[in-house]
């Protein structure tokens, strides 16, 4: 399948060529924007600027004459259809319907969606970053889900991405935590303590530290022992970290977060020699008894590499971290996902790294992906009724409870309408509610401009008719409903007709095709400014255009049925990819499993098959035989509980094509399957 490419970028390239040919002596950036739909798809705005700055010299009488010269210099191509020139000098173009048809057929239907940003970069995304011995709270929602989604977008774009969790696992507070662990859980070294509430554990240790001088003295000695590498103190510290990781992992599993922990302690040994180097190179300067790096272009306050008491702090650790990422990991691009309150700090870190020669823009790129605060209805930080910080686990639990109510209501409505009722099993309803509720929270957060504060509102979050994940899921379910009906009538299922040929004739068909081919432009925009609301906005607009398409273009039983089924399938694939990038876990909506196909006619890529194999204790990752020979075998654990022996599965193999498979029982284990592909 042909990889997706930015449409606006292709249009811009054509106008760039035209400007160079028409005005070889003029150096000017190409100004191409989306056009007014009434007049065209894109417009070039260079004519007015060229006339104002060079018109008399070049001999042009008006912006219109400049625009005509631009139009006549456009190279021959199959992308552009109608080209018009306005008296003001706007050159407006409409994409060719034939090109749209071919683009949808080649890039959105034959295989998995792919997008490649050249050149490929090694990217580090620093996100989530909770503190050891503290509960993850609502303040960790945004850095966790924003970071995960930007990581997924970068991976989809072909980059090598390392998601790092810079947990707060070091500091003087660990002295009191170690002492309290010894008191509350004397057997902690032999058995990992079952700490149900990390926040209460931390509060209890802090209370002892503040009220008991003897405890405080022991805690201070424990800090010294820990920093000196004492075995017992280190073991106790490790146990505290393990307890916290267990708590964090529950959240990460619910949110489907893939991240590698690399906390503050990882960089401890790097700091002293790094500081010595910075002092030797005179990048560090002494100020008020501390060793500092000044970044006057960012702040009047310096970074403190060594504090006046001789200790190291956050500045030291963050400098060591960016050094390791740029020089040891050889990252081309680093993205830090934290609240906007830390924006200046990280720009100071970037400036210091540039002074040291580690960060060399534009060869390397460092971004702070800052975000605003989650607020309650009172426009203050979201709190519980008692004024405490909202635990992230409690927020997710409430989202699931509210989603469960919506699911039950939907099932009851289906039963009253006399239609086929789905999700009648209470267990299935709760499974759907878990995924729907969490998807609703994620979407509501990510549809906001990340640099703004936003008010958390359950009603808008779960509104089935508004801009919500629930609305998007219903739109997806409608596509699948049409595809099931088509399959029942013998017209084809999820994959549509056997030949991928889309006709773009009706204006509603064209609007939908046009929106589909703009998907890579959305990815391109996100890569530029790291704002994920571009994707949520796109999905919302796509679903509304799809609704108009249904109203104006009947799909089933029409002469254009095959083509319109293909348009529906292309839309489904784009929506599914969007859901994946936003971190939505598959779910049931209106009886439709949010999987590649609810008819169990699944499409797996070779990498997906390999990932299933890695779950099997009997097989090593990559144990798969799928070659150009007529037969091949792939084994592994059943990837989903609803995949049963005898189900039909289609496998899309790169370089080979579509393989039809039959799942048959594996006598060695009922939890395994063997697929026997036939060309």
C-alpha positions as CSV (number, residue, x, y, z in Angstrom):
1,X,0.0,0.0,0.0
2,X,1.3,3.5,-0.9
3,X,2.2,5.5,2.2
4,X,0.1,8.5,3.1
5,X,1.6,11.9,2.2
6,X,0.6,15.5,3.1
7,X,-1.8,16.8,0.4
8,X,-1.2,20.4,1.3
9,X,2.5,19.6,1.1
10,X,2.1,18.3,-2.4
11,X,0.1,21.4,-3.5
12,X,2.7,23.6,-1.9
13,X,5.4,21.8,-3.9
14,X,3.6,22.5,-7.2
15,X,3.3,26.2,-6.4
16,X,6.9,26.4,-5.2
17,X,8.0,25.1,-8.7
18,X,5.6,27.6,-10.3
19,X,7.0,30.6,-8.4
20,X,10.6,29.6,-9.2
21,X,9.8,29.2,-12.9
22,X,7.7,32.4,-13.1
23,X,10.0,34.6,-10.9
24,X,13.5,33.1,-10.8
25,X,14.9,36.3,-9.3
26,X,12.4,36.4,-6.4
27,X,13.1,34.5,-3.1
28,X,9.8,34.0,-1.3
29,X,8.2,31.4,1.0
30,X,5.2,29.7,-0.6
31,X,2.0,30.8,1.0
32,X,-0.6,28.0,0.5
33,X,-3.6,27.6,2.8
34,X,-6.9,25.8,2.8
35,X,-9.4,27.6,0.6
36,X,-13.0,28.5,1.0
37,X,-14.9,25.3,0.1
38,X,-17.2,27.4,-2.1
39,X,-14.3,28.3,-4.4
40,X,-11.7,25.5,-4.0
41,X,-9.7,23.3,-1.8
42,X,-6.5,25.3,-1.5
43,X,-5.3,28.8,-2.4
44,X,-2.0,30.4,-3.0
45,X,-1.6,33.9,-1.6
46,X,1.8,34.9,-3.0
47,X,0.6,37.1,-5.9
48,X,-0.3,40.1,-3.7
49,X,3.1,40.1,-1.9
50,X,5.1,39.7,-5.1
51,X,3.2,42.6,-6.7
52,X,3.6,44.8,-3.7
53,X,7.4,44.2,-3.4
54,X,8.5,43.5,-7.0
55,X,5.5,44.4,-9.2
56,X,6.9,47.6,-10.8
57,X,10.4,46.1,-11.3
58,X,9.0,42.9,-12.9
59,X,6.5,44.9,-15.1
60,X,3.2,43.6,-13.7
61,X,0.2,45.9,-13.6
62,X,-1.8,44.2,-10.9
63,X,-1.9,41.3,-8.4
64,X,-4.2,39.6,-11.0
65,X,-1.5,39.6,-13.6
66,X,1.0,38.1,-11.2
67,X,-1.5,35.4,-10.2
68,X,-2.1,34.6,-13.9
69,X,1.7,34.2,-14.3
70,X,1.7,31.8,-11.3
71,X,-1.2,29.8,-12.8
72,X,0.4,29.5,-16.2
73,X,3.7,28.3,-14.6
74,X,2.2,25.4,-12.6
75,X,3.8,22.2,-13.8
76,X,1.8,19.4,-15.5
77,X,0.3,17.1,-12.8
78,X,-2.7,14.9,-12.1
79,X,-3.3,16.4,-8.6
80,X,-5.0,19.6,-9.5
81,X,-8.3,19.9,-11.3
82,X,-9.9,23.3,-11.6
83,X,-7.6,26.3,-11.2
84,X,-9.1,29.8,-10.9
85,X,-7.7,33.3,-10.3
86,X,-9.5,36.0,-8.3
87,X,-9.1,39.7,-9.2
88,X,-7.4,40.2,-5.8
89,X,-4.7,37.8,-6.8
90,X,-5.7,34.6,-5.1
91,X,-4.9,31.4,-7.0
92,X,-7.5,28.8,-6.0
93,X,-7.3,25.1,-6.9
94,X,-9.6,22.2,-6.6
95,X,-8.2,18.7,-6.4
96,X,-8.9,16.4,-9.3
97,X,-11.7,13.9,-8.6
98,X,-9.7,11.2,-10.4
99,X,-6.8,11.9,-8.2
100,X,-9.0,11.7,-5.1
101,X,-10.4,8.4,-6.3
102,X,-7.0,6.9,-6.9
103,X,-5.6,8.2,-3.6
104,X,-8.4,6.7,-1.5
105,X,-8.1,3.4,-3.4
106,X,-4.3,3.1,-3.2
107,X,-3.5,4.6,0.2
108,X,-6.6,3.8,2.4
109,X,-7.9,0.5,1.2
110,X,-5.1,-1.9,0.3
111,X,-3.5,-2.8,3.6
112,X,-2.7,-1.0,6.8
113,X,-2.4,2.8,6.8
114,X,1.2,3.9,6.8
115,X,2.8,7.3,7.1
116,X,6.5,8.0,7.0
117,X,8.2,11.2,8.0
118,X,11.6,11.5,6.4
119,X,14.3,11.6,7.7
120,X,13.6,9.1,10.5
121,X,14.7,10.4,13.9
122,X,15.4,8.9,17.3
123,X,13.0,10.6,19.7
124,X,12.8,10.6,23.5
125,X,9.4,11.4,25.0
126,X,9.6,12.2,28.8
127,X,6.1,11.8,30.3
128,X,3.9,10.8,33.2
129,X,6.6,11.1,35.9
130,X,4.8,10.4,39.2
131,X,6.6,10.5,42.5
132,X,7.5,7.3,44.4
133,X,5.5,6.8,47.6
134,X,2.8,9.1,46.4
135,X,-0.5,8.2,44.7
136,X,-1.0,9.2,41.1
137,X,-3.7,11.9,41.1
138,X,-5.7,13.9,38.5
139,X,-2.6,16.1,37.9
140,X,-0.9,13.0,36.3
141,X,-3.8,12.4,33.8
142,X,-2.6,15.0,31.3
143,X,1.1,14.2,31.2
144,X,0.4,10.5,31.0
145,X,-2.2,10.4,28.2
146,X,-0.8,13.3,26.2
147,X,2.7,11.8,26.4
148,X,1.4,8.4,25.4
149,X,-0.5,9.7,22.4
150,X,2.3,11.9,21.1
151,X,4.6,8.8,21.4
152,X,2.1,6.9,19.3
153,X,1.9,9.6,16.7
154,X,5.7,9.8,16.4
155,X,5.9,6.0,16.0
156,X,3.2,6.0,13.4
157,X,5.3,8.6,11.6
158,X,8.2,6.1,11.4
159,X,10.4,7.5,14.1
160,X,12.3,5.4,16.6
161,X,10.6,6.5,19.9
162,X,11.7,5.9,23.5
163,X,9.0,6.7,26.1
164,X,10.7,7.5,29.4
165,X,9.1,7.8,32.8
166,X,11.2,10.2,34.9
167,X,9.8,9.2,38.2
168,X,10.7,11.0,41.4
169,X,12.6,8.2,43.1
170,X,15.3,10.2,45.0
171,X,15.5,12.9,47.6
172,X,15.7,13.6,51.3
173,X,12.1,12.4,51.9
174,X,13.2,8.8,51.5
175,X,14.8,8.9,54.9
176,X,11.5,9.3,56.7
177,X,9.9,6.8,54.3
178,X,12.6,4.2,55.1
179,X,12.2,4.6,58.8
180,X,8.4,4.4,58.6
181,X,8.6,1.3,56.5
182,X,10.8,-0.3,59.2
183,X,8.2,0.6,61.8
184,X,5.0,-0.2,60.0
185,X,6.2,-3.3,58.0
186,X,9.1,-4.9,60.0
187,X,9.0,-7.9,57.7
188,X,9.3,-5.7,54.5
189,X,12.6,-7.2,53.3
190,X,11.1,-10.7,53.1
191,X,7.6,-9.8,51.9
192,X,6.6,-6.8,49.8
193,X,4.2,-4.7,51.9
194,X,0.6,-4.6,50.7
195,X,0.2,-0.8,50.8
196,X,-3.3,0.0,49.6
197,X,-3.0,3.7,49.9
198,X,0.3,5.3,49.0
199,X,-0.9,8.8,49.9
200,X,-1.8,7.7,53.5
201,X,1.5,5.9,53.8
202,X,3.3,9.1,52.9
203,X,1.2,11.3,55.2
204,X,1.7,8.9,58.1
205,X,5.5,9.0,57.6
206,X,5.5,12.8,57.3
207,X,3.4,13.1,60.5
208,X,6.0,11.0,62.4
209,X,8.8,13.1,61.0
210,X,7.2,16.4,62.1
211,X,6.1,15.3,65.6
212,X,8.8,12.9,66.8
213,X,12.4,14.3,67.1
214,X,13.9,10.9,67.6
215,X,12.2,9.6,64.4
216,X,13.3,12.7,62.6
217,X,16.9,12.1,63.7
218,X,16.8,8.5,62.5
219,X,15.3,9.6,59.2
220,X,18.1,12.0,58.6
221,X,20.7,9.3,59.3
222,X,18.8,7.0,56.8
223,X,19.2,9.7,54.1
224,X,22.9,9.8,54.7
225,X,23.1,6.0,54.6
226,X,21.1,5.8,51.4
227,X,23.3,8.4,49.6
228,X,26.4,6.6,50.9
229,X,25.2,3.3,49.3
230,X,24.4,1.4,52.5
231,X,23.0,-2.0,51.6
232,X,20.1,-1.9,54.1
233,X,19.0,1.6,53.2
234,X,19.2,0.8,49.5
235,X,17.2,-2.4,50.0
236,X,14.5,-0.4,51.9
237,X,14.5,2.3,49.2
238,X,14.1,-0.4,46.5
239,X,11.1,-1.9,48.4
240,X,9.4,1.4,48.6
241,X,9.9,1.9,44.8
242,X,8.5,-1.6,44.1
243,X,5.4,-0.9,46.1
244,X,4.9,2.3,44.2
245,X,5.5,0.7,40.8
246,X,2.8,-1.9,41.6
247,X,0.4,1.0,42.2
248,X,1.5,2.9,39.0
249,X,1.2,-0.2,36.9
250,X,-2.5,-0.7,37.7
251,X,-3.1,2.8,36.3
252,X,-0.9,2.2,33.2
253,X,-2.6,-1.1,32.4
254,X,-6.0,0.6,32.5
255,X,-4.8,3.4,30.3
256,X,-2.8,1.1,28.0
257,X,0.5,3.0,28.6
258,X,3.8,1.7,27.2
259,X,6.7,3.4,29.0
260,X,10.1,2.6,30.4
261,X,10.9,3.8,33.9
262,X,14.1,5.8,34.2
263,X,13.9,7.8,37.4
264,X,16.0,10.5,38.9
265,X,18.2,7.9,40.7
266,X,19.4,6.6,37.3
267,X,21.4,9.8,36.7
268,X,23.0,10.1,40.2
269,X,26.4,8.7,39.2
270,X,26.6,10.9,36.2
271,X,26.2,14.2,38.0
272,X,29.6,14.7,39.7
273,X,31.8,14.1,36.6
274,X,29.4,16.2,34.5
275,X,29.6,19.1,37.0
276,X,33.4,18.8,36.9
277,X,33.4,19.1,33.2
278,X,31.1,22.1,33.2
279,X,33.3,23.8,35.8
280,X,36.4,23.1,33.8
281,X,34.8,24.6,30.7
282,X,33.7,27.6,32.7
283,X,30.1,27.0,31.8
284,X,29.4,26.9,35.6
285,X,30.0,30.0,37.6
286,X,30.1,30.5,41.3
287,X,27.3,32.7,42.7
288,X,26.3,33.2,46.4
289,X,28.2,30.0,47.3
290,X,26.5,27.9,44.6
291,X,27.7,26.7,41.2
292,X,25.3,28.1,38.6
293,X,24.7,28.2,34.8
294,X,23.2,31.5,33.7
295,X,20.7,31.6,30.8
296,X,20.0,35.3,30.3
297,X,18.0,34.8,27.1
298,X,15.5,32.7,29.1
299,X,15.6,33.9,32.8
300,X,17.3,36.3,35.2
301,X,17.6,33.4,37.6
302,X,20.3,30.7,37.1
303,X,20.2,27.0,37.1
304,X,21.9,25.7,40.3
305,X,24.2,22.9,39.4
306,X,25.5,22.6,42.9
307,X,23.5,24.2,45.7
308,X,25.1,26.4,48.4
309,X,25.0,23.4,50.8
310,X,27.1,21.3,48.4
311,X,24.1,19.1,47.3
312,X,22.6,18.4,44.0
313,X,18.9,19.2,43.1
314,X,16.5,19.0,40.3
315,X,18.5,21.2,38.1
316,X,21.5,18.9,38.4
317,X,19.4,15.8,37.6
318,X,17.7,17.4,34.6
319,X,21.1,18.5,33.2
320,X,22.4,15.0,33.5
321,X,19.2,13.6,31.9
322,X,19.4,15.8,28.9
323,X,23.2,15.1,28.6
324,X,22.5,11.3,28.6
325,X,19.6,11.6,26.1
326,X,21.5,13.7,23.6
327,X,25.0,12.3,23.9
328,X,24.6,8.7,25.1
329,X,21.2,7.8,23.6
330,X,22.0,10.0,20.6
331,X,18.5,11.4,20.5
332,X,17.7,13.7,17.6
333,X,14.6,15.1,19.4
334,X,13.4,15.2,23.0
335,X,9.9,16.1,24.1
336,X,9.2,16.9,27.8
337,X,5.5,16.6,28.7
338,X,4.9,18.6,31.9
339,X,2.6,21.3,33.2
340,X,3.2,24.9,31.9
341,X,4.6,25.9,35.3
342,X,7.8,24.1,34.4
343,X,8.1,25.7,30.9
344,X,10.8,28.2,31.9
345,X,12.8,25.6,33.8
346,X,13.0,23.4,30.8
347,X,13.9,26.2,28.4
348,X,16.7,27.0,30.8
349,X,17.8,23.4,30.6
350,X,17.7,23.5,26.8
351,X,19.8,26.8,26.8
352,X,22.4,25.3,29.1
353,X,22.6,22.1,26.9
354,X,23.2,24.4,23.9
355,X,25.9,26.3,25.8
356,X,27.6,23.0,26.6
357,X,27.4,21.9,22.9
358,X,25.1,18.9,23.6
359,X,22.0,20.5,22.0
360,X,22.8,21.7,18.5
361,X,19.7,23.1,16.8
362,X,18.6,22.5,14.1
363,X,20.4,19.2,14.1
364,X,18.7,18.4,17.4
365,X,15.3,19.5,18.6
366,X,14.1,20.0,22.2
367,X,10.5,20.7,23.0
368,X,8.5,21.4,26.1
369,X,5.0,20.1,25.6
370,X,3.3,22.1,28.3
371,X,-0.3,21.8,29.4
372,X,-2.8,23.6,31.5
373,X,-4.7,22.6,34.7
374,X,-7.8,20.3,35.0
375,X,-10.4,22.4,36.9
376,X,-13.6,21.9,38.7
377,X,-16.8,23.8,38.0
378,X,-15.4,26.5,40.3
379,X,-12.6,27.1,37.9
380,X,-10.0,26.0,40.5
381,X,-7.9,22.9,40.5
382,X,-10.1,19.8,40.5
383,X,-10.6,18.6,44.1
384,X,-12.8,16.2,46.1
385,X,-15.6,17.6,48.2
386,X,-13.4,17.5,51.2
387,X,-10.7,19.5,49.4
388,X,-8.3,16.7,48.8
389,X,-6.6,16.0,45.5
390,X,-8.6,13.6,43.3
391,X,-6.8,10.3,42.9
392,X,-6.5,9.2,39.3
393,X,-7.8,5.7,40.1
394,X,-10.9,7.2,41.7
395,X,-11.5,9.5,38.7
396,X,-11.2,6.5,36.3
397,X,-13.5,4.4,38.5
398,X,-16.2,7.1,38.4
399,X,-15.8,7.4,34.6
400,X,-16.5,3.7,34.3
401,X,-19.5,3.8,36.6
402,X,-21.0,6.6,34.6
403,X,-20.3,4.9,31.3
404,X,-21.9,1.7,32.7
405,X,-25.1,3.7,33.2
406,X,-25.0,4.9,29.6
407,X,-24.3,1.3,28.3
408,X,-27.3,-0.1,30.3
409,X,-29.5,2.7,29.1
410,X,-28.5,2.0,25.5
411,X,-29.2,-1.7,25.9
412,X,-32.6,-1.0,27.4
413,X,-33.5,1.4,24.5
414,X,-32.5,-1.3,22.0
415,X,-34.8,-3.8,23.7
416,X,-37.7,-1.4,23.8
417,X,-37.3,-0.7,20.1
418,X,-37.6,-4.4,19.4
419,X,-34.2,-4.7,17.7
420,X,-31.4,-7.1,18.5
421,X,-30.0,-6.2,21.9
422,X,-26.3,-6.4,22.4
423,X,-24.3,-6.5,25.6
424,X,-27.1,-8.2,27.6
425,X,-24.5,-10.0,29.8
426,X,-23.7,-7.7,32.8
427,X,-20.0,-8.8,32.6
428,X,-19.8,-7.7,29.0
429,X,-21.5,-4.4,29.9
430,X,-18.8,-3.7,32.5
431,X,-16.0,-4.6,30.1
432,X,-17.5,-2.1,27.6
433,X,-18.0,0.5,30.3
434,X,-14.4,0.3,31.4
435,X,-13.2,1.0,27.9
436,X,-15.8,3.5,27.0
437,X,-15.5,5.5,30.3
438,X,-11.7,5.8,30.0
439,X,-11.9,6.7,26.3
440,X,-14.4,9.4,27.1
441,X,-12.0,10.9,29.7
442,X,-9.0,10.7,27.3
443,X,-10.9,12.3,24.4
444,X,-12.4,15.1,26.5
445,X,-8.9,16.0,27.7
446,X,-7.2,15.8,24.4
447,X,-9.8,17.8,22.5
448,X,-8.8,20.8,24.6
449,X,-6.0,23.1,23.5
450,X,-3.4,21.6,25.8
451,X,-1.9,25.0,26.8
452,X,-5.3,26.1,28.3
453,X,-6.9,25.1,31.6
454,X,-10.2,23.3,31.1
455,X,-13.3,22.5,33.3
456,X,-13.9,18.8,33.9
457,X,-17.5,18.0,33.0
458,X,-19.0,14.5,33.1
459,X,-22.2,15.4,31.1
460,X,-20.3,16.8,28.1
461,X,-17.7,14.0,28.4
462,X,-20.3,11.3,27.9
463,X,-22.7,13.2,25.6
464,X,-23.7,10.7,22.8
465,X,-24.7,13.6,20.5
466,X,-21.9,16.1,21.2
467,X,-18.1,16.2,20.5
468,X,-17.3,13.1,22.6
469,X,-15.7,9.7,22.3
470,X,-19.2,8.2,22.7
471,X,-20.3,10.1,19.5
472,X,-17.3,8.9,17.6
473,X,-17.9,5.3,18.7
474,X,-21.5,5.4,17.5
475,X,-20.3,6.7,14.2
476,X,-17.9,3.8,13.9
477,X,-20.6,1.4,14.9
478,X,-22.9,2.7,12.2
479,X,-20.2,1.9,9.6
480,X,-19.9,-1.6,10.9
481,X,-23.7,-2.0,10.9
482,X,-23.7,-1.1,7.2
483,X,-20.9,-3.5,6.5
484,X,-22.7,-6.3,8.3
485,X,-25.8,-5.8,6.3
486,X,-23.7,-5.7,3.1
487,X,-22.1,-8.9,4.1
488,X,-25.4,-10.6,4.9
489,X,-26.6,-9.6,1.4
490,X,-23.5,-11.0,-0.2
491,X,-22.1,-7.6,-1.1
492,X,-18.9,-8.0,1.0
493,X,-17.9,-7.3,4.5
494,X,-15.3,-5.2,6.2
495,X,-13.0,-5.3,3.2
496,X,-15.8,-4.3,0.8
497,X,-15.8,-5.5,-2.8
498,X,-12.8,-7.4,-4.1
499,X,-11.6,-4.6,-6.3
500,X,-10.5,-1.4,-4.7
501,X,-12.0,1.2,-7.0
502,X,-13.7,4.3,-5.6
503,X,-15.8,6.6,-7.7
504,X,-16.0,10.2,-6.4
505,X,-19.0,11.8,-8.2
506,X,-21.6,13.1,-5.8
507,X,-20.5,16.3,-3.8
508,X,-21.0,14.4,-0.5
509,X,-18.7,11.6,-1.8
510,X,-16.1,14.2,-2.7
511,X,-16.3,15.9,0.7
512,X,-15.8,12.6,2.4
513,X,-12.9,11.6,0.2
514,X,-11.3,15.0,0.6
515,X,-11.5,14.8,4.4
516,X,-9.9,11.3,4.3
517,X,-6.9,12.4,2.2
518,X,-6.3,15.3,4.6
519,X,-5.5,12.8,7.5
520,X,-1.7,13.0,6.8
521,X,-1.9,16.8,7.0
522,X,-3.2,16.4,10.5
523,X,-0.3,14.2,11.5
524,X,2.1,16.7,9.9
525,X,0.6,19.5,11.9
526,X,0.9,17.6,15.2
527,X,4.5,16.8,14.5
528,X,5.0,20.6,14.1
529,X,3.3,22.0,17.2
530,X,2.6,18.9,19.3
531,X,-1.1,19.8,19.8
532,X,-3.2,16.7,19.8
533,X,-6.5,18.5,19.5
534,X,-5.9,18.7,15.8
535,X,-6.6,14.9,15.7
536,X,-9.7,15.1,17.8
537,X,-11.0,18.0,15.8
538,X,-10.3,16.1,12.6
539,X,-12.2,13.0,13.8
540,X,-15.2,15.1,15.0
541,X,-15.3,16.8,11.6
542,X,-14.9,13.5,9.7
543,X,-17.9,12.0,11.6
544,X,-20.1,15.0,10.8
545,X,-19.1,14.8,7.1
546,X,-19.9,11.0,7.2
547,X,-23.3,11.8,8.6
548,X,-24.0,14.2,5.7
549,X,-22.7,11.5,3.3
550,X,-25.3,9.0,4.7
551,X,-28.1,11.5,4.3
552,X,-27.3,12.4,0.7
553,X,-25.8,9.1,-0.6
554,X,-27.7,5.9,0.2
555,X,-25.1,3.1,0.4
556,X,-26.9,-0.2,0.1
557,X,-29.0,-1.2,-2.8
558,X,-27.7,1.6,-5.1
559,X,-25.7,1.4,-8.3
560,X,-22.8,3.1,-6.5
561,X,-23.0,0.6,-3.6
562,X,-19.6,-1.0,-4.1
563,X,-17.8,2.4,-4.3
564,X,-19.7,3.8,-1.3
565,X,-18.9,0.7,0.7
566,X,-15.2,1.3,0.0
567,X,-15.6,4.9,1.1
568,X,-17.1,3.6,4.3
569,X,-14.3,1.2,4.8
570,X,-11.6,3.8,4.2
571,X,-13.4,6.0,6.7
572,X,-13.5,3.2,9.2
573,X,-9.8,2.6,8.9
574,X,-8.9,6.2,9.4
575,X,-11.2,6.3,12.5
576,X,-9.6,3.2,13.9
577,X,-6.1,4.6,13.4
578,X,-7.2,7.8,15.1
579,X,-8.6,5.8,18.0
580,X,-5.3,3.9,18.2
581,X,-3.3,7.1,18.3
582,X,-5.5,8.6,21.0
583,X,-5.0,5.5,23.1
584,X,-8.5,4.1,23.0
585,X,-8.7,0.4,23.8
586,X,-11.1,-1.7,21.7
587,X,-14.6,-1.6,23.1
588,X,-18.2,-2.5,22.3
589,X,-20.5,0.2,21.1
590,X,-24.0,-0.5,20.1
591,X,-23.1,-4.2,19.9
592,X,-20.0,-3.7,17.8
593,X,-16.6,-4.7,19.0
594,X,-14.2,-1.9,18.3
595,X,-11.8,-4.2,16.6
596,X,-10.7,-4.4,13.0
597,X,-13.9,-6.4,12.3
598,X,-16.8,-7.6,14.4
599,X,-17.5,-10.4,11.9
600,X,-14.3,-12.1,12.9
601,X,-12.9,-11.6,9.5
602,X,-9.8,-10.1,10.9
603,X,-6.8,-8.5,9.2
604,X,-3.5,-8.9,11.0
605,X,-0.1,-7.6,9.8
606,X,3.0,-9.7,10.2
607,X,4.3,-7.5,13.1
608,X,1.0,-8.0,14.8
609,X,1.2,-11.8,14.4
610,X,4.7,-11.6,15.8
611,X,3.5,-9.7,18.8
612,X,0.9,-12.4,19.5
613,X,3.6,-15.0,19.3
614,X,5.7,-13.2,22.0
615,X,2.9,-13.8,24.5
616,X,3.3,-17.6,24.2
617,X,5.6,-19.3,26.6
618,X,6.2,-22.1,24.1
619,X,7.4,-19.8,21.3
620,X,10.0,-17.2,20.9
621,X,9.1,-13.7,19.5
622,X,9.3,-13.9,15.7
623,X,8.6,-17.6,15.4
624,X,6.5,-17.4,12.2
625,X,6.7,-18.9,8.8
626,X,5.0,-16.8,6.2
627,X,6.8,-16.9,2.9
628,X,6.1,-16.9,-0.8
629,X,5.4,-20.7,-0.8
630,X,1.8,-21.8,-1.1
631,X,1.6,-22.8,2.6
632,X,2.9,-21.4,5.8
633,X,2.2,-21.8,9.5
634,X,1.9,-19.2,12.3
635,X,1.4,-20.3,15.9
636,X,0.6,-18.3,19.1
637,X,-1.9,-17.7,21.9
638,X,-5.3,-16.6,20.9
639,X,-5.1,-12.8,20.8
640,X,-8.7,-12.3,21.9
641,X,-11.1,-14.5,23.9
642,X,-13.7,-14.3,21.2
643,X,-11.4,-15.9,18.6
644,X,-12.5,-19.5,18.6
645,X,-11.3,-22.6,16.7
646,X,-13.0,-22.6,13.3
647,X,-13.2,-18.9,12.9
648,X,-12.0,-17.5,9.6
649,X,-9.1,-15.0,9.7
650,X,-7.5,-13.0,6.9
651,X,-3.8,-12.2,7.1
652,X,-2.3,-9.3,5.2
653,X,1.4,-10.1,4.5
654,X,3.7,-7.5,3.2
655,X,5.2,-8.5,-0.1
656,X,2.7,-11.4,-0.5
657,X,-0.8,-9.9,-0.1
658,X,-3.9,-11.3,1.5
659,X,-3.9,-14.8,2.8
660,X,-7.1,-16.6,3.7
661,X,-6.8,-18.7,6.9
662,X,-8.8,-21.2,8.9
663,X,-8.2,-21.4,12.7
664,X,-8.1,-25.1,13.7
665,X,-7.7,-26.6,17.2
666,X,-4.2,-27.1,18.5
667,X,-4.1,-30.3,20.5
668,X,-1.1,-29.2,22.5
669,X,-3.0,-26.4,24.2
670,X,-6.6,-25.2,24.0
671,X,-5.4,-21.6,24.5
672,X,-3.3,-21.7,21.4
673,X,-4.2,-21.5,17.7
674,X,-2.6,-22.6,14.5
675,X,-3.3,-20.6,11.4
676,X,-2.7,-22.3,8.1
677,X,-2.5,-19.6,5.4
678,X,-3.2,-20.5,1.8
679,X,-2.4,-18.2,-1.1
